Amino acid sequence: MENGRAAISTILFDLDNTLIATRKADKQTCAQISDAVKKCIGILKNTNSDTEKFAALFMVTKLVKGKDCNPVAKKAIFEAIGFDFIKRLLLTDDVPVDCPPSIYKSVALSILTVFCNEEELATNPEMLANVPIFLDIVQKADDEDLMSVGETYNCLKGIASFRAGQQVLIEAGGISKLSEIYSQGSFQSDEALTIVAVLISNLGVKSWDEGKPETFHALMNKVAVDFETDQDKRKFELCQVLNAMLLSCPKKILASADKETWPMSLYKGLTDILQSKIGAAQRNPALILASSVLDVLGVEWAMSDEEKPKQFFLLMIQLAAIEVRMQLDGKGLKAATTQRNLITACYIILELSINYISTDQLDLDQKEKQTLYTGLKGAFTAIINLLLKVAADKNKPAGDEKWFVYGTIRVLAAWLAQETSALRIQIYQLLPFILEVSNESFYARKAKRVAEKSGIETEATAENSVDILRILLPGLCHLAVEDPARAIILKNNEDKVLSDFLQFHWSIVHYKRPPVPRSERLKVLNQPKQELSPEILAEMQDSRTAMISACNVLMNLTVLETKYVDASPVFNDLLRFIFENLPELKDIPENLVLHGNLCVLGLLLLKQLSNKVKKNDFSICRYIQATIRFLWDAYIIDESNDPTALVVAMSYKEHWMEIMELWFLGMQTMSGVLAQIPWISEFAIESGWAEGIIVTLKKVKIGTLPPNVKSAYEDFLCHLVDANESVTAVLKKAEALRVCRNHRLMELGKKLFGD
């Protein structure tokens, strides 16, 4: 045998040339095996010992020319060599005296590198069975021949390029092992990070073990520190790796991020980039990463600087707004979609920032407000102009363009939820198209969920992957108050869509466990009730919020379009839906705000459609009882601190900002309902509510009753007396005279006792 070093160098040189030539030849995939390849295969098959076969390997790359190495030829050579032989080369330590210890391993790995570029060979079960060996080699990089380590990484990269290979790498603990290699900074550890990035980009949340969050955090801490401290082009390359890691990480693992160092490292690294004078090639990856961090950690992360908490946050919004305007101005959908990753990242920054600013947690001075508004208005002008072009185009968007349109409408919905005056003419012009797309997405999402509940798998599409209508509703609530927009909403039959929307989300909120087979019922009876999964609870909460938003839109339509509502079968059906389902809503704290919304929407519809209500309808009885419960329970006497103070009940206090206006509107509307449907007064009397109000007010200290509460109670009691004479005796017996004198309820006093 020749000197070992010279031999391995020759083989590697030839293999590299073969690999380059092979890639060129693959374009002309030839199904025939050339004479040269056949000769090579014959030599390999006719060897009588491992020594002869090893010697023959030196001829493989010399005899096989690039043009002969199509996939079929590679497979034939692979089979002729035999994987058992290659595996023996990988594992043996028995080498000739004059050879380097790793000579056999290097030859084997060099050959495998060529084969790992072909999917059929890279995903061959025999090849995949050796993934643990490859991982072991790179884990012991410091003790291995450097050339062997490099070739092993090439093999792993080839295997990681294909789905079957990715799965085997995951099962072999590849991410954990490669992450550890990178964290320790072993030889060629950047190659380990590259493979991890490929795996997580393709496998998403399946990449990480939720039970071992330390694997993710250890790698993230190391990559983030490198990102923070590196000041060359690698800083920008790491943006993509970090972004892939964040997008792939399960929420459960991210929940413990506040205990780690990587959020602050990312903040410092991104601040460093975005506050510098840089070009698009550096800024764009940073903006994409910033949007992902904002999405997983929340807006508060952007205000990590204690001295200047607003500076980076406002800078991000400005950069995102400018980028959106630059990328969309004067462009059509096709051109804009080519930059969809960057633009969508900017959309995320804008949406999350707008939602945060609307909570009034950020104290902005007038100059900051003006700068912010100007930037946002410019971005949304460009967004609206793009959507107007799409709406006017006869060819409907498809594929990536459709996804991009959905993302564009989504960020516009966030703007519409807060901005109620700017660009109104363009908004009215665009509204029919927005409603069309939103409704399409709702019905597709609904169909997908129904199919999945029936055990039918459905392909993810732009339409069924996100419910745009659900996101649009807060903005639609504002638009429903404006005459031009409301006319468009009704013209597009949005009331029918919202009715369907309510019923669909009710099926989620009013969760029913799957029926238990008869044979299992006895067994289940003896077991504790199983708690709902966090996923189901989160879905229920999201649907509650969705129903509340829909109720708000429908309330505005009911109040402002009385003639339309009176003649509409949709609103009549909606009233029946509330009658039948509100009493079934579980009396739990999570349902309180939804309960109030359904109560008040029902009262508004009941008042409007009073001529269609029958006294012997049992469903209305149960509805009124549920409504009385909501209105009655809101205010109580503070038994613990001050037995003379009227206060909001503890169960209502947490949600009072959402409920307060509902309660007053409910009391006012109940008074109106009594005037039109007097027999409903019987429920207020029989339930004890009328008497209960007097008993409660009797305990309240003189001069402490809030004027708006006093007015609400007095107006209701006056309408109750007008509707039903028998209530007078009930109120007098409860000492209404004393209450009227104490709290100066002049109108009620006149009705009960005369002048």
Buried (B, 14 or more C-beta within 10 A) or exposed (E): EEEBEEBBEBBBEBBBBBBEBBEEBBEEEBEEBBEBBBEBBEBBEEBEEEEEBBBBBBBBBBBBBBBBBBBBBBBBBBBBBBBEBBBBBBEEEEBEEEBBEBBBBBBBBBBBBBBBBBBBBBBBEEBBEBBBBBBBBBBEBEEBBEBBBBBBBBBBBBBBBBEBBBBBBBEBBBBBBBBBBBBEEBBBBBBBBBBBBBBBBBBBBBBBBEEEBEBBBBBBBBBBBBBBEBEEEEBBBBBBBBBBBBBBBBEEBBEEBEEBBBBEBBBBBBBBBBEEEEEEEBBBBBBBBBBBBBBBBEBEBBBBBEEEBBBBBBBBBBBBBBBBBBBBBEBEBEEBBEBBEBBBBBBBBBBBBBBBBBEEEBEBEEEEEEBBEEBBBBBBBBBBBBBBBBBEEEEEBEEEBBBBBBBBBBBBBBBBBBBEEBBBEBBBBBBBBBBEBBBBBBBBBBEBBEEEEEEEEEEEBBBBEBBBBBBBBBBBBBBBBBEBBBEBBBEBEBBBBBBBBBBBBBBBBBEEEEEEEEEEEEEEEEEEEEEEEEEEEEBBEBBBBBBBBBBBBBBBBBBBBEEBBEEBEBBBEBBBBBBEBBBEBEEEEBBBBBBBBBBBBBBBBBBBBBEEBEEEEEBBBBBBBBBBBBBBEBBBBBEEEEEEBBBBEEEBEEBEEBBBEBBBBBBBBBBBBBEBBBEBBBBBBEBBBBBBBBBBBBBBEEEEBEEEBBBBBBBBBBBBBBBBEEBBEBBEEBBBBEBBEBBEBEBBBEBBEEE
